[in-house]
């Protein structure tokens, strides 16, 4: 018996199906057949969600399957019980580094492209996360973290904004002052703030804000200003 059969059998009563078949042909109802198809689809989506790393609680929430069925599916697929834990409810984790914010915006754009797709919530999440894994070589977001990204916008914790530098739309908490998207932040982390030239990579220490040429120019300008001050005020 495969994992999909476990979920289908638990949500489908064979006696009910026999009762439907015994009805006169004119009185048979299509919704019963649709329910069988929906149960099968929910089971297949649950299997794929578990394979992509979803916890049992999230699988139950997205598919409507019972905890008992999902627990059996999870153990059958992974060989271990599902870990406990809540779905994220704040954006603290995402804001800790720019890589996470960059990936969160990528996932948001993928969700945005799928918003009119005629699929279930679980089906959309599966397609979005599979596309995300194909695009990036170093994914920073788990499936659960990816699922929470559009909810941050719905809860108005994050807002759609326009970057001052590239004019690209992105999502992030509102801040005072200039608005810079995660892509431009990453770009400026590796570019001189004065001339835009590439900055030499440093394996350790503080990240440079200027290239070697501009850094030397800044030092020379600083020396000139200090010498000028000394000449203007020789008594000091």
KARANOR-V306681 format. One record per pair of residues at least 4 apart in sequence whose ideal C-beta (glycine too) atoms are under 8 Angstrom apart, sorted by sequence separation. I is the first residue (numbers start at 1). GAP is how many residues later the second one is. If there is no record, write none. Layout:
BEGIN
((I:GAP) (I:GAP))
END
This chain:
BEGIN
((1:4) (2:4) (3:4) (4:4) (5:4) (6:4) (7:4) (8:4) (12:4) (13:4) (14:4) (15:4) (16:4) (17:4) (18:4) (19:4) (23:4) (24:4) (28:4) (30:4) (31:4) (32:4) (33:4) (34:4) (35:4) (36:4) (37:4) (38:4) (39:4) (40:4) (41:4) (42:4) (43:4) (44:4) (45:4) (46:4) (47:4) (48:4) (50:4) (54:4) (55:4) (56:4) (57:4) (58:4) (59:4) (60:4) (65:4) (66:4) (67:4) (68:4) (69:4) (70:4) (71:4) (72:4) (73:4) (74:4) (75:4) (78:4) (91:4) (92:4) (96:4) (97:4) (98:4) (99:4) (100:4) (101:4) (102:4) (103:4) (104:4) (105:4) (106:4) (107:4) (108:4) (109:4) (110:4) (111:4) (119:4) (120:4) (121:4) (122:4) (123:4) (124:4) (125:4) (126:4) (127:4) (128:4) (129:4) (130:4) (131:4) (132:4) (136:4) (141:4) (142:4) (143:4) (144:4) (145:4) (147:4) (148:4) (149:4) (150:4) (151:4) (153:4) (163:4) (175:4) (180:4) (181:4) (182:4) (183:4) (184:4) (185:4) (186:4) (187:4) (192:4) (210:4) (211:4) (212:4) (213:4) (214:4) (215:4) (216:4) (217:4) (218:4) (219:4) (220:4) (221:4) (222:4) (223:4) (224:4) (225:4) (226:4) (227:4) (228:4) (229:4) (230:4) (1:5) (12:5) (23:5) (49:5) (54:5) (60:5) (65:5) (75:5) (88:5) (95:5) (114:5) (119:5) (141:5) (152:5) (153:5) (162:5) (163:5) (180:5) (188:5) (191:5) (192:5) (202:5) (210:5) (50:6) (59:6) (60:6) (75:6) (94:6) (95:6) (117:6) (133:6) (152:6) (153:6) (162:6) (163:6) (191:6) (192:6) (202:6) (230:6) (21:7) (60:7) (63:7) (74:7) (75:7) (93:7) (94:7) (117:7) (132:7) (153:7) (162:7) (163:7) (191:7) (192:7) (208:7) (20:8) (54:8) (65:8) (74:8) (119:8) (141:8) (161:8) (180:8) (190:8) (191:8) (200:8) (210:8) (20:9) (49:9) (50:9) (132:9) (160:9) (161:9) (172:9) (190:9) (199:9) (49:10) (60:10) (71:10) (94:10) (114:10) (117:10) (160:10) (161:10) (172:10) (56:11) (59:11) (71:11) (160:11) (161:11) (170:11) (190:11) (199:11) (200:11) (20:12) (70:12) (159:12) (170:12) (199:12) (200:12) (46:13) (49:13) (111:13) (114:13) (158:13) (159:13) (161:13) (168:13) (170:13) (198:13) (49:14) (56:14) (59:14) (114:14) (129:14) (132:14) (158:14) (159:14) (164:14) (197:14) (17:15) (56:15) (59:15) (158:15) (159:15) (164:15) (165:15) (166:15) (168:15) (16:16) (157:16) (163:16) (164:16) (165:16) (193:16) (194:16) (195:16) (197:16) (45:17) (46:17) (111:17) (129:17) (162:17) (163:17) (166:17) (192:17) (193:17) (194:17) (197:17) (45:18) (56:18) (110:18) (125:18) (128:18) (153:18) (161:18) (163:18) (166:18) (189:18) (192:18) (195:18) (17:19) (46:19) (152:19) (165:19) (192:19) (195:19) (43:20) (161:20) (163:20) (194:20) (42:21) (107:21) (110:21) (125:21) (163:21) (42:22) (43:22) (107:22) (110:22) (125:22) (149:22) (192:22) (42:23) (46:23) (50:23) (12:24) (46:24) (50:24) (57:25) (107:25) (47:26) (51:26) (56:26) (61:26) (106:26) (12:27) (46:27) (50:27) (55:27) (57:27) (11:28) (50:28) (55:28) (57:28) (55:29) (57:29) (58:29) (103:29) (106:29) (43:30) (47:30) (55:30) (57:30) (106:30) (8:31) (11:31) (7:32) (8:32) (11:32) (103:33) (107:34) (7:35) (8:35) (4:36) (7:36) (103:36) (6:37) (103:37) (104:37) (102:38) (103:38) (111:38) (4:39) (7:39) (99:39) (107:39) (111:39) (3:40) (4:40) (7:40) (100:40) (99:41) (100:41) (104:41) (108:41) (107:42) (108:42) (4:43) (3:44) (104:45) (108:45) (94:51) (93:52) (11:54) (10:55) (11:55) (94:55) (10:56) (88:56) (87:57) (88:57) (7:58) (10:58) (11:58) (62:58) (94:58) (10:59) (62:59) (63:59) (62:60) (87:60) (88:60) (87:61) (91:61) (7:62) (6:63) (7:63) (62:63) (108:63) (105:65) (6:66) (7:66) (91:66) (105:66) (6:67) (90:67) (91:67) (104:67) (105:67) (3:70) (6:70) (101:71) (3:73) (49:73) (3:74) (52:74) (45:75) (46:76) (49:76) (105:76) (45:77) (49:77) (52:77) (105:77) (45:78) (48:78) (52:78) (95:78) (105:78) (41:79) (42:80) (102:80) (45:81) (101:81) (102:81) (91:82) (98:84) (101:84) (102:84) (58:85) (58:86) (98:87) (98:88) (53:89) (54:89) (55:89) (58:89) (53:90) (54:90) (52:91) (53:91) (98:91) (49:94))
END
